[in-house]
Amino acid sequence: MHAIVRDWREAGLSEADQALCDYAEKLTLRQAEVGAGDLEVLRGHGFDDRAIHDATQVIGYFNYITRVADGLGVEPETFVRPWGRRS
């Protein structure tokens, strides 16, 4: 899991998972560039329309809630340790 967070491209993911991560990154950072071709790539990796819809909903929700938290200055919970820290 840590390898995915550090760099999903180097994490040894399957081609389908890499395609999904690429889609998530594009939808997050360059959403105006997302088009039908991106969906066809996902379909080519075995994702059906329901899976693409569900993934898009989850990606969109995380983007939304992160922006809400950032916009309101919400601080991370103190009981949640930073990713990768053992103690």
C-alpha positions in Angstrom: 0.0 0.0 0.0 2.8 2.4 0.8 4.3 1.9 -2.6 1.0 3.0 -4.2 1.0 6.2 -2.1 4.6 7.0 -2.9 4.3 6.4 -6.7 1.5 4.2 -8.1 3.5 4.0 -11.4 6.3 2.1 -9.7 4.1 0.0 -7.4 3.8 -3.1 -9.6 0.1 -2.7 -10.2 -1.7 -4.7 -12.8 -2.3 -2.9 -16.1 -6.0 -2.5 -15.2 -5.2 -0.9 -11.8 -2.6 1.4 -13.5 -5.3 2.5 -16.0 -7.7 3.2 -13.1 -5.0 5.2 -11.2 -4.2 7.2 -14.4 -7.9 7.9 -14.8 -8.2 9.0 -11.1 -5.2 11.3 -11.5 -6.5 12.9 -14.6 -10.0 13.3 -13.1 -8.4 14.9 -10.1 -5.8 17.2 -11.7 -7.0 17.8 -15.3 -10.7 17.0 -15.2 -11.5 19.2 -18.3 -9.3 16.8 -20.4 -11.3 13.7 -19.4 -13.3 12.4 -22.4 -14.8 9.4 -24.0 -11.4 8.0 -24.9 -10.5 7.7 -21.2 -13.6 5.6 -20.6 -12.8 3.4 -23.5 -9.3 2.8 -22.1 -11.0 1.6 -18.8 -13.4 -0.6 -20.8 -10.5 -2.1 -22.6 -9.1 -3.2 -19.3 -12.3 -4.9 -18.3 -14.2 -2.2 -16.4 -17.8 -2.1 -17.2 -20.0 1.0 -17.1 -21.1 0.3 -13.5 -17.4 -0.1 -12.3 -16.5 3.1 -14.1 -19.4 5.0 -12.6 -18.6 3.7 -9.1 -14.9 4.6 -9.5 -15.8 8.1 -10.7 -18.1 8.6 -7.8 -15.5 7.6 -5.3 -12.8 9.7 -7.0 -15.1 12.7 -7.1 -16.2 12.3 -3.5 -12.6 12.2 -2.3 -11.8 15.3 -4.4 -14.9 17.1 -3.0 -14.3 16.3 0.7 -10.6 17.1 0.5 -11.5 20.5 -1.0 -14.2 21.2 1.6 -11.7 20.3 4.4 -9.0 22.4 2.9 -11.3 25.3 2.3 -12.6 25.3 5.9 -9.1 24.8 7.4 -10.0 21.5 8.9 -7.0 20.0 10.7 -6.4 16.3 10.6 -7.5 14.3 13.6 -4.8 14.0 16.2 -5.5 10.3 16.8 -4.7 9.5 13.1 -1.0 9.1 12.7 0.6 10.4 9.4 0.9 7.8 6.6 4.0 5.7 7.0 4.7 6.6 10.6 4.9 3.6 12.9 4.6 5.2 16.2 
